[in-house]
């Protein structure tokens, strides 16, 4: 029974991956408003019934793609707030963005860019607010706008980095982000090489 469930689960993952790749290809073609369930299914080579088995509509698929990216950033946020190896979490986050650079770079050039940044800000604010509350720290409008400032800045730093700006390596970009977030100058050694054996 478990093997059947795993097989079904891997089929679901594969189908969703194909649909997401189709969205990226369609976004690259230009006008995001022309993307609909029909065009996604046609590009993915999947019928509409299969699409609707996984998503209510096109927006549900796009929202999941955006949330995947937001979730990858939240692991770093938790590590940063808890001071539990934020360098490793930041490395993973940057690797996620680099692996999915086609989607992220294309998304940020469409009319979904503002919605993505807003969702990122609201999700991170929510997580920070809960963390502050748990730790007896008061949050204020100042804290909220500081998050707006930092999230917007980091998102655009990553965008320019993925777009090939100045050929900065992952460890250097990691140190730039850590410096930006902490307000302190740091040496470019904050990132952790996940391929290196300890």
C-alpha atoms as one frame of an Amber mdcrd trajectory, in Angstrom:
protein
   0.000   0.000   0.000   2.822   2.419   0.945   4.619   1.703  -2.351   1.451
   2.591  -4.285   1.133   5.847  -2.316   4.799   6.733  -2.984   4.313   5.997
  -6.689   1.221   8.206  -6.764   3.035  10.909  -4.821   5.992  10.866  -7.246
   3.520  11.079 -10.154   1.903  14.137  -8.545   5.319  15.767  -8.010   6.279
  15.051 -11.640   2.976  16.442 -13.001   3.258  19.602 -10.902   6.881  20.060
 -12.033   5.846  19.812 -15.710   3.027  22.337 -15.166   5.380  24.763 -13.389
   7.962  24.432 -16.161   5.211  25.193 -18.699   4.333  28.383 -16.782   7.999
  29.474 -16.842   8.169  28.903 -20.608   4.947  30.881 -21.140   6.143  33.719
 -18.882   9.312  33.955 -20.984   7.183  34.564 -24.071   5.936  37.884 -22.736
   2.450  38.951 -21.732   1.549  37.143 -18.486  -2.132  38.037 -18.941  -2.299
  35.631 -21.907  -1.444  32.669 -19.676  -4.483  30.506 -18.951  -5.252  26.878
 -18.113  -5.531  25.976 -21.797  -2.121  27.456 -22.740  -0.441  25.883 -19.677
  -1.894  22.435 -20.494  -0.968  22.743 -24.158   2.630  23.707 -23.301   2.896
  20.940 -20.658   1.281  18.260 -22.843  -1.253  17.554 -20.082  -5.043  17.489
 -20.367  -7.251  19.956 -18.476  -8.765  17.235 -16.283  -5.283  16.407 -14.965
  -4.645  20.112 -14.343  -7.868  20.478 -12.349  -6.977  17.364 -10.308  -4.106
  19.421  -8.890  -5.154  23.080  -9.083  -8.406  25.003  -8.884  -7.253  27.486
 -11.529  -4.218  29.205 -13.049  -3.869  31.560 -10.072  -3.682  28.632  -7.634
  -0.740  27.222  -9.630   1.038  30.592  -9.779   0.420  31.148  -6.084   1.971
  27.760  -5.258   5.025  28.652  -7.364   5.392  31.945  -5.512   4.861  30.233
  -2.130   7.588  27.667  -2.967   9.985  30.595  -3.295   8.690  32.314  -0.147
   9.065  29.048   1.829  12.676  28.697   0.704  13.344  32.159   2.143  11.584
  31.449   5.440  14.049  28.696   6.421  16.751  31.365   6.366  14.563  33.821
   8.285  13.995  31.278  11.084  17.724  30.497  11.302  18.539  34.227  11.304
  16.043  35.024  14.083  17.054  32.011  16.194  20.773  32.545  15.448  20.982
  28.872  14.434  23.510  28.627  11.597  22.043  31.366   9.377  25.020  30.979
   6.995  23.968  27.440   6.076  20.302  28.426   5.720  21.265  31.415   3.555
  23.400  29.163   1.339  20.428  26.816   0.864  18.162  29.756   0.071  20.548
  31.153  -2.550  21.009  27.681  -4.052  17.221  27.343  -4.293  16.987  30.680
  -6.122  19.849  29.711  -8.423  18.227  26.319  -9.237  14.937  28.111  -9.996
  16.446  31.237 -11.530  14.471  30.870 -14.736  11.159  31.158 -12.865  12.313
  33.888 -10.485  13.948  36.094 -13.152  10.968  35.712 -15.475   8.440  36.286
 -12.674  10.174  39.509 -11.634   9.800  40.869 -15.180   6.029  40.326 -15.272
   3.025  41.978 -13.676   3.245  39.326 -10.914   6.476  40.856  -9.532   4.790
  43.301  -7.146   2.400  40.624  -5.879   5.364  38.307  -5.233   7.320  40.917
  -3.234   4.173  41.851  -1.289   3.473  38.195  -0.434   7.102  37.740   0.630
   6.906  40.814   2.904   3.573  39.768   4.457   4.705  36.162   5.057   7.983
  37.232   6.649   6.266  39.916   8.730   3.793  37.304  10.001   6.631  34.948
  10.978   8.620  37.774  12.618   5.546  39.019  14.485   4.920  35.532  15.933
   8.601  35.147  16.838   8.646  38.546  18.581   5.446  37.668  20.456   6.847
  34.290  21.591  10.014  36.003  22.825   8.230  38.864  24.596   9.500  41.507
  22.183   7.100  44.248  21.163   6.642  44.880  17.461   5.687  48.207  15.980
   5.160  50.033  12.696   8.884  50.747  12.731   9.688  47.009  12.847   7.203
  46.339  10.031   8.734  48.985   7.754  12.230  47.793   8.557  11.113  44.347
   7.310   9.613  45.940   4.170  12.936  47.688   3.543  15.090  44.613   4.128
  12.923  42.098   2.240  12.592  44.404  -0.778  16.338  44.979  -0.719  17.281
  41.300  -0.444  14.815  40.246  -3.177  16.315  42.806  -5.554  19.887  41.909
  -4.559  19.145  38.288  -5.475  17.446  39.382  -8.697  20.501  41.362  -9.823
  22.840  38.569  -8.705  20.970  35.942 -10.738  20.873  38.278 -13.707  24.685
  38.074 -13.789  25.453  41.450 -12.240  29.209  41.779 -11.579  29.881  38.030
 -11.481  29.611  37.694  -7.683  30.052  34.163  -6.278  27.515  32.593  -3.921
  29.758  32.969  -0.808  30.329  36.666  -1.556  26.624  37.301  -2.160  25.855
  35.462   1.067  28.199  37.752   2.992  26.695  40.838   1.327  23.187  39.777
   2.399  24.317  38.964   5.959  26.009  42.360   6.158  22.936  44.118   4.786
  20.591  42.383   7.240  22.764  42.748  10.330  23.863  46.294   9.568  27.494
  45.247  10.093  30.308  44.840   7.650  31.185  41.156   7.234  33.940  39.279
   5.446  32.810  37.211   2.437  33.043  33.906   4.336  29.550  33.582   5.843
  28.297  31.068   3.294  28.714  27.336   3.805  29.898  25.111   0.955  27.419
  22.210   1.002  29.608  20.111  -1.323  32.569  20.261   1.048  32.880  17.361
   3.494  33.304  18.424   7.107
